[in-house]
Amino acid sequence: MSYPELEGFASLIRNIGDECTLLRICDGKLVAGSRNGSVVCWDISDGREIWRLSLDGPCSSSESDGVSIFFAESDKIHAANLMTGEILWSINLEGSSDLIFLTGRVLWATSSFYNFELQDYVDGAVWRIDSDGDISGRWDIEGRAWSLSANEEEETIGLSRPRCGYAEVSQDKGVLYQSLGNSSPVTVGGFSNDGLTYMGHSDGVVSKIVKSGPLQYELASSAINSIEINKGLVVGTETGEIICHDNHKSWEVMSRGNVDWVKSGPSPVKGDSLWACAWSDKSIVTLIEMSSGSIELQLSHQYRIGISFSSKDLVALGDDVGGIYIFERSVLSRRLSRANEIGSMSKDDVLLRRKLRNLRR
C-alpha cells in the first residue's frame, strides 16, 4: 500500500548531520542531539538556529526545567542554558550514561557497564545529582536499568538480566530489589500522571506497580518496545502490534515491522491522537484515534525514525540520517484534507516544497 510521504505534512524540516538520538521541545524551542555529539537548538516559530554544541557523542536522554536542559552524552551528564547553550556543569559517570529523570531540584541518572565476554550490559549504577551539579548519592545495581521514574527521595528502575524485576533506590534504604512476578527482563517503562509506574517485558507482558503488589497484563506474544499512558495503556511490540488496554476500551492496530515508539500527540481531526512508528523496509507513521482505534492518517518515510517528542500541539520526529521533522496541529489539519493530492505529488514538486521549507526563516 502507498502512503503520502511524511515530509509533505511537516511544518519545519532541519538536519543535524547524523543519526538523531535526542529531541526535546521547550518553550518554543527544539533541541536535538546526534550520535556524533552535535547538539543544536532551533526556534520553532521561524526555524533559525539559536545555538550549537560539538561534543563527542552519542547524545541520549534529556530533561528540562524550562531554564536549563539536562542531557546524557557518552559517559557524562551535562546541564546547559536553554537560551544560550552555555554548559553550566558536566559530570563524568562510570560506564555509559543511559537514562535521566528530573524531579523538583534533583536529577536521577543511570549508567551501565558492558561485559565483552557476555556481550551484554550486566551491571550498572544509579546517581542522584543536585541541581547545581553535585553528586549526592551513588549506588551499584545488578543489571542495566531500562526504565526510570522517581521523586526527590526515591527512584524506581526496571532491570535487565541477571536480576530482572525492579529496584527502589533511596538515600535512606539504599537499593531494594523487588520481584514483578515475571522472570523476563524489563525492556521499557512508562508512568502515568497519577504516579503509577508501568514496565514492559520481553515476553509481551506489562507490569503495573501498585501498593498492593505488581499487576500483570498479558498483552502480546513479543517484546514490548514502547509504552504510552494517555486515556489508557498503549504499547507497541516487536512484531507490529499497537495495543490499547484499559477498563473501558481496548483495540489493536497491526502495523508492518517493529514498532519503535508510540506517543500521544496532536490529532489532525480533533483532540489528541496516538502516534506510532513501525519499521520494516521503511518507516510507517500511523495516527490513531484514541477512543476507537480508528486510523486517521498514515505516512511513509524512507529512513528509520528512532526518536520522537510531543508537546501540546507539536510533535518532533528524528531519523537515522539526521532528518528532523516538526508537525503542528493546524498544519496537519489543513494537509489532511489534501492527503490524496500530497500523496500523488511528483518528485519535482516534492523537491520544490522541500526547498521552500528550507528557506523558512
Steps between C-alpha positions, in 0.01 A plus 500: 500500500623850414485777760574874473859599577552616855690816407200629303314548830789655699499868594875526551786276386858516622802266491754444775746310279494157663253262666267701722509354854360786713192721457328744734254786449532775761324838499486537122845351446606167357819342636643203310808287557679247281704184524816691405453756780339802333238680710299774325219730612256654249219750540187314385312815395749607233743207469814698586789333682549646849806310622711191428735275701757251372562212743636146463162322499284312495232720657196338658244555778400860582298703750427871546373732772425777249821687582762229447514185293662188648619219276712186495798479263738202489612457864392850610201703614484865393289798603476781241328837496193461279527855360873508419627141502765586759607186688424567868652180633608153389541178697696191398323176586646152515388300198256611230241766591153360429193659658430822689191619688444848644281544805493831686862604549640146476624326187517119511722319249598142415813363337597150386811288446549278197642148546686408180515129588123479544437768234240663720450768765507311830563767765414862552482792738243754617591864565322778691611847385400832652398790275842665536675189368612345831468122533301426816481121461631204300393134515611189309223289347483150353398527136430794272216743567246508214242724666522782751245696704560691821417760761760704687556230762472172307524363149358183343690320225410200284786254459644270236667167572639363723275656764188592297209639703549852630690691767411786732795728573518763776754660730333351808464139385754464219400249230199275566433237232138407439335226297247575227376142492652465155848363427527668159723809479346847505532660156333839547308706753237770526317691770162666534403845626378345825845357573448136401792322333462251214771266371498300178672162473668302225218241508220747418381552859456843661541538878322775690646588840239575767517499881336158531758345263572484128213433259565309178341561160571239232460717192722353228719204401811704419713759679345829610701775329311810612241607757274807505245584770223731376133415550613139523811286480640479147795286393694432181661160444789343316268325253286800403207505743379835635272413791278715723377353828295647786179433691274672247641420158755292319615489142787372289653637181744282305795672337769352280835452672643597837311772694779733610285739705148611590427855611202724572484800269269744324221362286437643153129451571428587865672465837793261529610204292732214572805527275680172430796417277585155365807407299546229237651607166378854576333689783121521521368765740139431599265745673225317692184638662537408868145404595422271204834395353403630155786614277494873421814524286800291390824644366810332357868590530801332341720522812452355846343745747650395831392786724200726560388773740159661539391819676145641484432574131844392375677174418868465407643192326867414435640242257821301466659731240446817704165616360281685751131569430262726693121453469243757615134424565366777275725403208412132540130584486538703181711240326283205603227633272757496219656162585420347161642802318818497709536125455489534120755785473785454252862479615560850362211636705632329813846650444351847447300480823814383682696803374223737609495349850878531524468873425278551804665765719 
